[in-house]
Amino acid sequence: MTERSPFLPDEDEPSDLKVPWSFRLVVVLTVIYLLYRLAQGVMWVLGRIG
């Protein structure tokens, strides 16, 4: 009755995996780009209605 399912992860594995710095860089650059495009869109809308 104490058999574990083969689909569950082992309990001995470390649960805190480090995120690579390159992934963090991609996320930060994506956020900066999206904020820039948002500001560009807001300025475009204000130019069209103003």
PyRosetta script that sets phi, psi and omega in degrees:
from pyrosetta import init, pose_from_sequence

init()
pose = pose_from_sequence("MTERSPFLPDEDEPSDLKVPWSFRLVVVLTVIYLLYRLAQGVMWVLGRIG")
pose.set_psi(1, -9.6)
pose.set_omega(1, -179.9)
pose.set_phi(2, -100.3)
pose.set_psi(2, 16.4)
pose.set_omega(2, 177.4)
pose.set_phi(3, -69.9)
pose.set_psi(3, 137.7)
pose.set_omega(3, 179.2)
pose.set_phi(4, -92.3)
pose.set_psi(4, 151.4)
pose.set_omega(4, 176.8)
pose.set_phi(5, -69.8)
pose.set_psi(5, 142.1)
pose.set_omega(5, 178.6)
pose.set_phi(6, -70.3)
pose.set_psi(6, -10.7)
pose.set_omega(6, -178.5)
pose.set_phi(7, -90.2)
pose.set_psi(7, -12.1)
pose.set_omega(7, 178.9)
pose.set_phi(8, -86.1)
pose.set_psi(8, 143.6)
pose.set_omega(8, 178.8)
pose.set_phi(9, -71.3)
pose.set_psi(9, 156.0)
pose.set_omega(9, 176.6)
pose.set_phi(10, -66.6)
pose.set_psi(10, 146.5)
pose.set_omega(10, -179.9)
pose.set_phi(11, -79.5)
pose.set_psi(11, -13.8)
pose.set_omega(11, -177.3)
pose.set_phi(12, -81.8)
pose.set_psi(12, -13.6)
pose.set_omega(12, -178.1)
pose.set_phi(13, -73.3)
pose.set_psi(13, 144.0)
pose.set_omega(13, 176.9)
pose.set_phi(14, -68.6)
pose.set_psi(14, 139.0)
pose.set_omega(14, -176.0)
pose.set_phi(15, -93.5)
pose.set_psi(15, -11.4)
pose.set_omega(15, -178.3)
pose.set_phi(16, -105.5)
pose.set_psi(16, 90.9)
pose.set_omega(16, 178.8)
pose.set_phi(17, -88.9)
pose.set_psi(17, 138.3)
pose.set_omega(17, -179.0)
pose.set_phi(18, -80.5)
pose.set_psi(18, 143.8)
pose.set_omega(18, 177.0)
pose.set_phi(19, -88.9)
pose.set_psi(19, 132.1)
pose.set_omega(19, -179.9)
pose.set_phi(20, -64.2)
pose.set_psi(20, 147.3)
pose.set_omega(20, -178.6)
pose.set_phi(21, -64.5)
pose.set_psi(21, -30.4)
pose.set_omega(21, -179.2)
pose.set_phi(22, -67.8)
pose.set_psi(22, -35.2)
pose.set_omega(22, 177.2)
pose.set_phi(23, -67.0)
pose.set_psi(23, -42.2)
pose.set_omega(23, 177.5)
pose.set_phi(24, -61.2)
pose.set_psi(24, -40.0)
pose.set_omega(24, 178.9)
pose.set_phi(25, -62.9)
pose.set_psi(25, -42.7)
pose.set_omega(25, 179.0)
pose.set_phi(26, -63.2)
pose.set_psi(26, -41.3)
pose.set_omega(26, 179.4)
pose.set_phi(27, -64.5)
pose.set_psi(27, -45.3)
pose.set_omega(27, -179.7)
pose.set_phi(28, -63.4)
pose.set_psi(28, -45.3)
pose.set_omega(28, 179.6)
pose.set_phi(29, -65.2)
pose.set_psi(29, -35.5)
pose.set_omega(29, 177.6)
pose.set_phi(30, -66.0)
pose.set_psi(30, -42.1)
pose.set_omega(30, 178.7)
pose.set_phi(31, -64.2)
pose.set_psi(31, -43.4)
pose.set_omega(31, 178.3)
pose.set_phi(32, -61.2)
pose.set_psi(32, -44.3)
pose.set_omega(32, 179.7)
pose.set_phi(33, -62.5)
pose.set_psi(33, -44.1)
pose.set_omega(33, -178.9)
pose.set_phi(34, -67.1)
pose.set_psi(34, -36.4)
pose.set_omega(34, 176.0)
pose.set_phi(35, -65.9)
pose.set_psi(35, -39.5)
pose.set_omega(35, 176.2)
pose.set_phi(36, -62.0)
pose.set_psi(36, -45.3)
pose.set_omega(36, 179.5)
pose.set_phi(37, -67.0)
pose.set_psi(37, -34.1)
pose.set_omega(37, 176.2)
pose.set_phi(38, -64.2)
pose.set_psi(38, -45.6)
pose.set_omega(38, 178.0)
pose.set_phi(39, -62.4)
pose.set_psi(39, -39.7)
pose.set_omega(39, 177.7)
pose.set_phi(40, -62.8)
pose.set_psi(40, -41.4)
pose.set_omega(40, 178.9)
pose.set_phi(41, -67.0)
pose.set_psi(41, -40.1)
pose.set_omega(41, 178.1)
pose.set_phi(42, -64.2)
pose.set_psi(42, -43.2)
pose.set_omega(42, 178.9)
pose.set_phi(43, -64.5)
pose.set_psi(43, -36.3)
pose.set_omega(43, 178.7)
pose.set_phi(44, -65.9)
pose.set_psi(44, -44.8)
pose.set_omega(44, 179.7)
pose.set_phi(45, -63.5)
pose.set_psi(45, -43.8)
pose.set_omega(45, 179.7)
pose.set_phi(46, -64.5)
pose.set_psi(46, -34.6)
pose.set_omega(46, 177.3)
pose.set_phi(47, -69.2)
pose.set_psi(47, -32.7)
pose.set_omega(47, -178.8)
pose.set_phi(48, -76.4)
pose.set_psi(48, -34.8)
pose.set_omega(48, -176.1)
pose.set_phi(49, -96.7)
pose.set_psi(49, -11.2)
pose.set_omega(49, -174.6)
pose.set_phi(50, -105.3)
pose.dump_pdb("model.pdb")
